[in-house]
Amino acid sequence: MRRLLLIGLGLAVMFSASLSLTGCVVVAPRPHYAARVWVPAYYAPGSVYVSGHWR
């Protein structure tokens, strides 16, 4: 019984530690940098291929 209790406690500690490391860090953009986004490659009207680029 004691062994089961220790295993359960260990699993609970490992699970809570892994949950504490997950998540998303949101940082406000710096004011002096313009926001940029990657535009994937696509075909424009007239079958013109436009390669991927930063906008």
PDB file of N, CA, C and O in Angstrom:
ATOM      1  N   MET A   1       0.829  -1.196   0.000  1.00  0.00           N
ATOM      2  CA  MET A   1       0.000   0.000   0.000  1.00  0.00           C
ATOM      3  C   MET A   1       0.874   1.260   0.000  1.00  0.00           C
ATOM      4  O   MET A   1       0.566   2.238  -0.682  1.00  0.00           O
ATOM      5  N   ARG A   2       1.943   1.225   0.756  1.00  0.00           N
ATOM      6  CA  ARG A   2       2.825   2.381   0.831  1.00  0.00           C
ATOM      7  C   ARG A   2       3.504   2.631  -0.521  1.00  0.00           C
ATOM      8  O   ARG A   2       3.710   3.776  -0.923  1.00  0.00           O
ATOM      9  N   ARG A   3       3.843   1.548  -1.205  1.00  0.00           N
ATOM     10  CA  ARG A   3       4.483   1.668  -2.505  1.00  0.00           C
ATOM     11  C   ARG A   3       3.529   2.341  -3.509  1.00  0.00           C
ATOM     12  O   ARG A   3       3.953   3.206  -4.275  1.00  0.00           O
ATOM     13  N   LEU A   4       2.267   1.955  -3.507  1.00  0.00           N
ATOM     14  CA  LEU A   4       1.281   2.563  -4.393  1.00  0.00           C
ATOM     15  C   LEU A   4       1.113   4.054  -4.101  1.00  0.00           C
ATOM     16  O   LEU A   4       0.989   4.871  -5.013  1.00  0.00           O
ATOM     17  N   LEU A   5       1.112   4.387  -2.822  1.00  0.00           N
ATOM     18  CA  LEU A   5       0.982   5.785  -2.424  1.00  0.00           C
ATOM     19  C   LEU A   5       2.173   6.602  -2.926  1.00  0.00           C
ATOM     20  O   LEU A   5       1.990   7.724  -3.398  1.00  0.00           O
ATOM     21  N   LEU A   6       3.383   6.060  -2.833  1.00  0.00           N
ATOM     22  CA  LEU A   6       4.575   6.767  -3.299  1.00  0.00           C
ATOM     23  C   LEU A   6       4.575   6.906  -4.824  1.00  0.00           C
ATOM     24  O   LEU A   6       4.970   7.945  -5.353  1.00  0.00           O
ATOM     25  N   ILE A   7       4.138   5.873  -5.519  1.00  0.00           N
ATOM     26  CA  ILE A   7       4.069   5.949  -6.980  1.00  0.00           C
ATOM     27  C   ILE A   7       3.040   6.992  -7.399  1.00  0.00           C
ATOM     28  O   ILE A   7       3.298   7.794  -8.297  1.00  0.00           O
ATOM     29  N   GLY A   8       1.889   6.987  -6.762  1.00  0.00           N
ATOM     30  CA  GLY A   8       0.856   7.972  -7.071  1.00  0.00           C
ATOM     31  C   GLY A   8       1.313   9.395  -6.778  1.00  0.00           C
ATOM     32  O   GLY A   8       1.033  10.313  -7.549  1.00  0.00           O
ATOM     33  N   LEU A   9       2.010   9.576  -5.677  1.00  0.00           N
ATOM     34  CA  LEU A   9       2.527  10.891  -5.317  1.00  0.00           C
ATOM     35  C   LEU A   9       3.571  11.345  -6.334  1.00  0.00           C
ATOM     36  O   LEU A   9       3.583  12.503  -6.751  1.00  0.00           O
ATOM     37  N   GLY A  10       4.440  10.427  -6.726  1.00  0.00           N
ATOM     38  CA  GLY A  10       5.465  10.762  -7.721  1.00  0.00           C
ATOM     39  C   GLY A  10       4.851  11.148  -9.058  1.00  0.00           C
ATOM     40  O   GLY A  10       5.284  12.111  -9.691  1.00  0.00           O
ATOM     41  N   LEU A  11       3.833  10.390  -9.489  1.00  0.00           N
ATOM     42  CA  LEU A  11       3.158  10.721 -10.738  1.00  0.00           C
ATOM     43  C   LEU A  11       2.460  12.070 -10.654  1.00  0.00           C
ATOM     44  O   LEU A  11       2.479  12.839 -11.615  1.00  0.00           O
ATOM     45  N   ALA A  12       1.846  12.362  -9.520  1.00  0.00           N
ATOM     46  CA  ALA A  12       1.176  13.645  -9.341  1.00  0.00           C
ATOM     47  C   ALA A  12       2.177  14.803  -9.403  1.00  0.00           C
ATOM     48  O   ALA A  12       1.884  15.844  -9.991  1.00  0.00           O
ATOM     49  N   VAL A  13       3.337  14.626  -8.808  1.00  0.00           N
ATOM     50  CA  VAL A  13       4.365  15.673  -8.834  1.00  0.00           C
ATOM     51  C   VAL A  13       4.870  15.881 -10.255  1.00  0.00           C
ATOM     52  O   VAL A  13       5.014  17.020 -10.700  1.00  0.00           O
ATOM     53  N   MET A  14       5.140  14.790 -10.972  1.00  0.00           N
ATOM     54  CA  MET A  14       5.621  14.916 -12.353  1.00  0.00           C
ATOM     55  C   MET A  14       4.560  15.544 -13.254  1.00  0.00           C
ATOM     56  O   MET A  14       4.888  16.362 -14.114  1.00  0.00           O
ATOM     57  N   PHE A  15       3.309  15.176 -13.071  1.00  0.00           N
ATOM     58  CA  PHE A  15       2.230  15.744 -13.880  1.00  0.00           C
ATOM     59  C   PHE A  15       2.073  17.231 -13.607  1.00  0.00           C
ATOM     60  O   PHE A  15       1.923  18.017 -14.542  1.00  0.00           O
ATOM     61  N   SER A  16       2.105  17.621 -12.358  1.00  0.00           N
ATOM     62  CA  SER A  16       1.961  19.046 -12.036  1.00  0.00           C
ATOM     63  C   SER A  16       3.167  19.846 -12.522  1.00  0.00           C
ATOM     64  O   SER A  16       3.019  20.998 -12.931  1.00  0.00           O
ATOM     65  N   ALA A  17       4.356  19.252 -12.482  1.00  0.00           N
ATOM     66  CA  ALA A  17       5.536  19.949 -12.998  1.00  0.00           C
ATOM     67  C   ALA A  17       5.444  20.139 -14.504  1.00  0.00           C
ATOM     68  O   ALA A  17       5.816  21.193 -15.020  1.00  0.00           O
ATOM     69  N   SER A  18       4.951  19.129 -15.212  1.00  0.00           N
ATOM     70  CA  SER A  18       4.826  19.274 -16.667  1.00  0.00           C
ATOM     71  C   SER A  18       3.744  20.293 -17.018  1.00  0.00           C
ATOM     72  O   SER A  18       3.888  21.022 -18.000  1.00  0.00           O
ATOM     73  N   LEU A  19       2.681  20.358 -16.249  1.00  0.00           N
ATOM     74  CA  LEU A  19       1.645  21.358 -16.503  1.00  0.00           C
ATOM     75  C   LEU A  19       2.152  22.776 -16.245  1.00  0.00           C
ATOM     76  O   LEU A  19       1.753  23.720 -16.927  1.00  0.00           O
ATOM     77  N   SER A  20       3.023  22.915 -15.266  1.00  0.00           N
ATOM     78  CA  SER A  20       3.528  24.251 -14.964  1.00  0.00           C
ATOM     79  C   SER A  20       4.483  24.753 -16.045  1.00  0.00           C
ATOM     80  O   SER A  20       4.696  25.960 -16.161  1.00  0.00           O
ATOM     81  N   LEU A  21       5.065  23.841 -16.843  1.00  0.00           N
ATOM     82  CA  LEU A  21       5.992  24.248 -17.891  1.00  0.00           C
ATOM     83  C   LEU A  21       5.299  24.507 -19.223  1.00  0.00           C
ATOM     84  O   LEU A  21       5.926  25.016 -20.152  1.00  0.00           O
ATOM     85  N   THR A  22       4.026  24.169 -19.333  1.00  0.00           N
ATOM     86  CA  THR A  22       3.320  24.398 -20.581  1.00  0.00           C
ATOM     87  C   THR A  22       2.696  25.784 -20.572  1.00  0.00           C
ATOM     88  O   THR A  22       2.525  26.394 -19.516  1.00  0.00           O
ATOM     89  N   GLY A  23       2.363  26.264 -21.741  1.00  0.00           N
ATOM     90  CA  GLY A  23       1.699  27.551 -21.826  1.00  0.00           C
ATOM     91  C   GLY A  23       2.279  28.389 -22.934  1.00  0.00           C
ATOM     92  O   GLY A  23       3.185  27.966 -23.651  1.00  0.00           O
ATOM     93  N   CYS A  24       1.754  29.558 -23.060  1.00  0.00           N
ATOM     94  CA  CYS A  24       2.156  30.471 -24.120  1.00  0.00           C
ATOM     95  C   CYS A  24       2.625  31.774 -23.476  1.00  0.00           C
ATOM     96  O   CYS A  24       1.955  32.325 -22.603  1.00  0.00           O
ATOM     97  N   VAL A  25       3.767  32.249 -23.913  1.00  0.00           N
ATOM     98  CA  VAL A  25       4.285  33.508 -23.403  1.00  0.00           C
ATOM     99  C   VAL A  25       3.953  34.586 -24.422  1.00  0.00           C
ATOM    100  O   VAL A  25       4.359  34.499 -25.581  1.00  0.00           O
ATOM    101  N   VAL A  26       3.224  35.589 -23.996  1.00  0.00           N
ATOM    102  CA  VAL A  26       2.833  36.677 -24.884  1.00  0.00           C
ATOM    103  C   VAL A  26       3.633  37.909 -24.502  1.00  0.00           C
ATOM    104  O   VAL A  26       3.626  38.344 -23.350  1.00  0.00           O
ATOM    105  N   VAL A  27       4.321  38.462 -25.489  1.00  0.00           N
ATOM    106  CA  VAL A  27       5.146  39.646 -25.253  1.00  0.00           C
ATOM    107  C   VAL A  27       4.668  40.744 -26.190  1.00  0.00           C
ATOM    108  O   VAL A  27       4.454  40.496 -27.377  1.00  0.00           O
ATOM    109  N   ALA A  28       4.500  41.936 -25.678  1.00  0.00           N
ATOM    110  CA  ALA A  28       4.065  43.057 -26.505  1.00  0.00           C
ATOM    111  C   ALA A  28       5.152  43.401 -27.519  1.00  0.00           C
ATOM    112  O   ALA A  28       6.337  43.336 -27.189  1.00  0.00           O
ATOM    113  N   PRO A  29       4.776  43.765 -28.747  1.00  0.00           N
ATOM    114  CA  PRO A  29       5.782  44.112 -29.751  1.00  0.00           C
ATOM    115  C   PRO A  29       6.522  45.387 -29.378  1.00  0.00           C
ATOM    116  O   PRO A  29       5.976  46.273 -28.721  1.00  0.00           O
ATOM    117  N   ARG A  30       7.747  45.458 -29.799  1.00  0.00           N
ATOM    118  CA  ARG A  30       8.542  46.655 -29.527  1.00  0.00           C
ATOM    119  C   ARG A  30       8.042  47.797 -30.404  1.00  0.00           C
ATOM    120  O   ARG A  30       7.741  47.586 -31.579  1.00  0.00           O
ATOM    121  N   PRO A  31       7.951  48.990 -29.855  1.00  0.00           N
ATOM    122  CA  PRO A  31       7.354  50.088 -30.613  1.00  0.00           C
ATOM    123  C   PRO A  31       8.176  50.541 -31.824  1.00  0.00           C
ATOM    124  O   PRO A  31       7.589  51.039 -32.784  1.00  0.00           O
ATOM    125  N   HIS A  32       9.492  50.393 -31.824  1.00  0.00           N
ATOM    126  CA  HIS A  32      10.291  50.896 -32.922  1.00  0.00           C
ATOM    127  C   HIS A  32      10.480  49.876 -34.051  1.00  0.00           C
ATOM    128  O   HIS A  32      11.151  50.179 -35.037  1.00  0.00           O
ATOM    129  N   TYR A  33       9.905  48.679 -33.928  1.00  0.00           N
ATOM    130  CA  TYR A  33       9.960  47.691 -34.996  1.00  0.00           C
ATOM    131  C   TYR A  33       8.579  47.579 -35.641  1.00  0.00           C
ATOM    132  O   TYR A  33       7.567  47.479 -34.946  1.00  0.00           O
ATOM    133  N   ALA A  34       8.546  47.595 -36.943  1.00  0.00           N
ATOM    134  CA  ALA A  34       7.279  47.409 -37.649  1.00  0.00           C
ATOM    135  C   ALA A  34       6.913  45.931 -37.600  1.00  0.00           C
ATOM    136  O   ALA A  34       7.781  45.064 -37.697  1.00  0.00           O
ATOM    137  N   ALA A  35       5.648  45.655 -37.452  1.00  0.00           N
ATOM    138  CA  ALA A  35       5.193  44.273 -37.422  1.00  0.00           C
ATOM    139  C   ALA A  35       5.356  43.678 -38.816  1.00  0.00           C
ATOM    140  O   ALA A  35       5.023  44.315 -39.815  1.00  0.00           O
ATOM    141  N   ARG A  36       5.875  42.445 -38.875  1.00  0.00           N
ATOM    142  CA  ARG A  36       6.089  41.779 -40.148  1.00  0.00           C
ATOM    143  C   ARG A  36       5.387  40.436 -40.121  1.00  0.00           C
ATOM    144  O   ARG A  36       5.250  39.808 -39.071  1.00  0.00           O
ATOM    145  N   VAL A  37       4.948  40.009 -41.283  1.00  0.00           N
ATOM    146  CA  VAL A  37       4.259  38.733 -41.390  1.00  0.00           C
ATOM    147  C   VAL A  37       4.751  38.030 -42.654  1.00  0.00           C
ATOM    148  O   VAL A  37       5.001  38.678 -43.671  1.00  0.00           O
ATOM    149  N   TRP A  38       4.889  36.702 -42.589  1.00  0.00           N
ATOM    150  CA  TRP A  38       5.326  35.921 -43.737  1.00  0.00           C
ATOM    151  C   TRP A  38       4.134  35.626 -44.626  1.00  0.00           C
ATOM    152  O   TRP A  38       3.132  35.077 -44.169  1.00  0.00           O
ATOM    153  N   VAL A  39       4.240  35.987 -45.891  1.00  0.00           N
ATOM    154  CA  VAL A  39       3.189  35.699 -46.871  1.00  0.00           C
ATOM    155  C   VAL A  39       3.665  34.497 -47.688  1.00  0.00           C
ATOM    156  O   VAL A  39       4.682  34.589 -48.374  1.00  0.00           O
ATOM    157  N   PRO A  40       2.951  33.377 -47.626  1.00  0.00           N
ATOM    158  CA  PRO A  40       3.393  32.205 -48.374  1.00  0.00           C
ATOM    159  C   PRO A  40       3.238  32.410 -49.885  1.00  0.00           C
ATOM    160  O   PRO A  40       2.534  33.313 -50.336  1.00  0.00           O
ATOM    161  N   ALA A  41       3.905  31.561 -50.642  1.00  0.00           N
ATOM    162  CA  ALA A  41       3.837  31.647 -52.097  1.00  0.00           C
ATOM    163  C   ALA A  41       2.425  31.345 -52.579  1.00  0.00           C
ATOM    164  O   ALA A  41       1.700  30.558 -51.970  1.00  0.00           O
ATOM    165  N   TYR A  42       2.048  31.981 -53.682  1.00  0.00           N
ATOM    166  CA  TYR A  42       0.706  31.783 -54.219  1.00  0.00           C
ATOM    167  C   TYR A  42       0.709  32.130 -55.711  1.00  0.00           C
ATOM    168  O   TYR A  42       1.669  32.707 -56.221  1.00  0.00           O
ATOM    169  N   TYR A  43      -0.363  31.775 -56.393  1.00  0.00           N
ATOM    170  CA  TYR A  43      -0.558  32.135 -57.793  1.00  0.00           C
ATOM    171  C   TYR A  43      -1.496  33.332 -57.860  1.00  0.00           C
ATOM    172  O   TYR A  43      -2.636  33.260 -57.401  1.00  0.00           O
ATOM    173  N   ALA A  44      -1.024  34.414 -58.423  1.00  0.00           N
ATOM    174  CA  ALA A  44      -1.828  35.618 -58.601  1.00  0.00           C
ATOM    175  C   ALA A  44      -2.694  35.456 -59.848  1.00  0.00           C
ATOM    176  O   ALA A  44      -2.481  34.532 -60.633  1.00  0.00           O
ATOM    177  N   PRO A  45      -3.666  36.346 -60.037  1.00  0.00           N
ATOM    178  CA  PRO A  45      -4.490  36.280 -61.256  1.00  0.00           C
ATOM    179  C   PRO A  45      -3.603  36.344 -62.506  1.00  0.00           C
ATOM    180  O   PRO A  45      -2.609  37.069 -62.538  1.00  0.00           O
ATOM    181  N   GLY A  46      -3.969  35.594 -63.504  1.00  0.00           N
ATOM    182  CA  GLY A  46      -3.182  35.529 -64.731  1.00  0.00           C
ATOM    183  C   GLY A  46      -2.102  34.468 -64.645  1.00  0.00           C
ATOM    184  O   GLY A  46      -1.172  34.469 -65.452  1.00  0.00           O
ATOM    185  N   SER A  47      -2.207  33.554 -63.674  1.00  0.00           N
ATOM    186  CA  SER A  47      -1.242  32.454 -63.479  1.00  0.00           C
ATOM    187  C   SER A  47       0.177  32.952 -63.249  1.00  0.00           C
ATOM    188  O   SER A  47       1.136  32.357 -63.741  1.00  0.00           O
ATOM    189  N   VAL A  48       0.309  34.035 -62.507  1.00  0.00           N
ATOM    190  CA  VAL A  48       1.627  34.560 -62.155  1.00  0.00           C
ATOM    191  C   VAL A  48       1.987  34.034 -60.775  1.00  0.00           C
ATOM    192  O   VAL A  48       1.237  34.218 -59.816  1.00  0.00           O
ATOM    193  N   TYR A  49       3.148  33.374 -60.679  1.00  0.00           N
ATOM    194  CA  TYR A  49       3.586  32.791 -59.408  1.00  0.00           C
ATOM    195  C   TYR A  49       4.303  33.866 -58.586  1.00  0.00           C
ATOM    196  O   TYR A  49       5.256  34.490 -59.053  1.00  0.00           O
ATOM    197  N   VAL A  50       3.829  34.066 -57.361  1.00  0.00           N
ATOM    198  CA  VAL A  50       4.461  35.021 -56.448  1.00  0.00           C
ATOM    199  C   VAL A  50       5.079  34.199 -55.320  1.00  0.00           C
ATOM    200  O   VAL A  50       4.384  33.480 -54.602  1.00  0.00           O
ATOM    201  N   SER A  51       6.419  34.324 -55.176  1.00  0.00           N
ATOM    202  CA  SER A  51       7.085  33.517 -54.153  1.00  0.00           C
ATOM    203  C   SER A  51       6.833  34.088 -52.761  1.00  0.00           C
ATOM    204  O   SER A  51       6.383  35.226 -52.622  1.00  0.00           O
ATOM    205  N   GLY A  52       7.124  33.293 -51.730  1.00  0.00           N
ATOM    206  CA  GLY A  52       6.909  33.718 -50.353  1.00  0.00           C
ATOM    207  C   GLY A  52       7.798  34.896 -50.004  1.00  0.00           C
ATOM    208  O   GLY A  52       8.930  34.990 -50.477  1.00  0.00           O
ATOM    209  N   HIS A  53       7.293  35.784 -49.187  1.00  0.00           N
ATOM    210  CA  HIS A  53       8.051  36.974 -48.813  1.00  0.00           C
ATOM    211  C   HIS A  53       7.530  37.542 -47.498  1.00  0.00           C
ATOM    212  O   HIS A  53       6.436  37.207 -47.044  1.00  0.00           O
ATOM    213  N   TRP A  54       8.339  38.407 -46.901  1.00  0.00           N
ATOM    214  CA  TRP A  54       7.931  39.107 -45.686  1.00  0.00           C
ATOM    215  C   TRP A  54       7.199  40.380 -46.072  1.00  0.00           C
ATOM    216  O   TRP A  54       7.627  41.091 -46.982  1.00  0.00           O
ATOM    217  N   ARG A  55       6.113  40.671 -45.398  1.00  0.00           N
ATOM    218  CA  ARG A  55       5.369  41.898 -45.647  1.00  0.00           C
ATOM    219  C   ARG A  55       5.226  42.645 -44.344  1.00  0.00           C
ATOM    220  O   ARG A  55       4.628  43.721 -44.311  1.00  0.00           O
TER     221      ARG A  55
END
